[in-house]
Amino acid sequence: MNAIKSFLMAITLMASSYSVYSQTSENPWAIAVGADLINLQGDNVDSGLKFGAPALSLSRYLGAGFSVGAQYVIGNAENNNVDLDYKSLDGIVKYNISEGKVVPYLFGGYGLTRIYESDVNEGFFPSTESGRTISGGIGVNFYLDENFAINLSTSYRGVSEKSTHNHLQHIVGLSYNFGAGDADKDGVPDEKDSCPDVPGLKEFDGCPDSDGDGIPDNKDRCPEEAGTEALQGCPDTDGDGIADVDDACPEISGSAAMNGCPDSDGDGVADNLDRCPNTAGDPENAGCPWADRDNDGIPDKDDQCPDEKGAVANQGCPDEPTDLINFISSEKNRFLFSASSSDLSAENIETLNSLKQLLDKYPKTAIKVEGHTSSDGSSAYNQKLSEQRAEALKAHLVSAGISSDRIETVGYGETKPIDDNNTVNGRKNNRRAKINRSAQLKMN
């Protein structure tokens, strides 16, 4: 025990001469020397705590708190009042729990342990006196300056062979860290270097300024292009206050609302996206005005009569004939049919007779009749049936005295359902014909 006290006193005297500490991440290599205390464990074991030396280790800090290395220990052990010699050699993985002046850590290892009474067997770790060992423990480093630290550790070591013993291994020592005080060799110590892996300038805390714009690369959004501080180091070629990297039109002055592009016609669509950049249009039409064939101010897409001037209230169709338009817009404008039939019902005939009177009232008008089906049957069958239904309406009107050239028919088959074809009522509603509001109402 006197030897232990002497060793600890020497460590204390060394610690008193240092006041600054360093982290192992800045000096990744560490070599340590110390003394060890061995205590054997297990059944039928009567062991004291035996002092030995040296305990040597070499490790390399990898990052994120992890280090790897090797440890070699020479010591002494005791079992049932018999003095034994001790040796161990291990590979070690260590994890620093924190960083600072005092750094606790966890470690684990795998290697060989030899506990023997006399050195009579040949070899460094003869199999008759050695055992494969798995170890785990805790430790702490007390940093004295950027290179030196006092180290204390304790571990439990489990041995697989019967020729040796499980045991506790305690180590106290001094470690020296060295290696990468200035990893990028730019004259700025790593502890003060904001870019420790890239050579830089002292005025930028060790970071480079690749484009020479006075803004270090670590704060420069465009480190390869000279720019301004206001734009975080990026250039603005067109001078519109928007950095080229964010500007969809970097060579033409624009606005932030248009991502740096102009809007020449003021329609809310930037020129680079506007198919008609010099004519105000609709954003939904890529910046172009909608077509209006009849020039009635109602775009063709919304105009039910795109080739005739009309009124907004009448969806682009002429104000006259009002009664006929009202009929087309009403619920009366639906003619239902039985399944697989184009026969007109009594109700259909009554409605057609009312329509005939309106056509007589406006003899210059022409209408378009559409036929539809449900989804029952094949597409080809339904197409033919829809045409027959439209023709049935036309035939009745013609028989009632309306000129056939005033009535256009078209069949859409099952392609334009107005209800769910998966229900009985839905299919019933889809078996129909009508004068569709989307059909053009002509004045001859």
ABEGO torsion letter per residue (X at the ends): XAAAAAAAAAAAAAAAABABBBBAAABABBBBBBBBBBBBBEBGBBBBBBBBOBBBBBBBBAEGGBBBBBBBBBBBBBBGGBBBBBBBBBBBBBBBABBEABBBBBBBBBBBBBBBABBABBEABBAAABBBBBBBBBBBBBBABAABBBBBBBBBBBBABAABBBBBBBBBBBBBBBGBABAAGAGBBAAABABAABBBBAAAGGBBBAAGAGBBAAABABAABBBBAAAGGBBBAAGAGBBAAABABAABBBBAAAGGBBBAAGAGBBAAABABAABBBBAAAGGBBBBBAAGAGBBAAABABAABBBBAAAGGBBAOBAAAAAAAABAABBBBBBBGBABBBAAAAAAAAAAAAAAAABAABBBBBBBBBBABEBAAAAAAAAAAAAAAAAAAAAAAGBBAAABBBBBAEAABBABBAABAAAAAAABBBBBBAABBBBBX
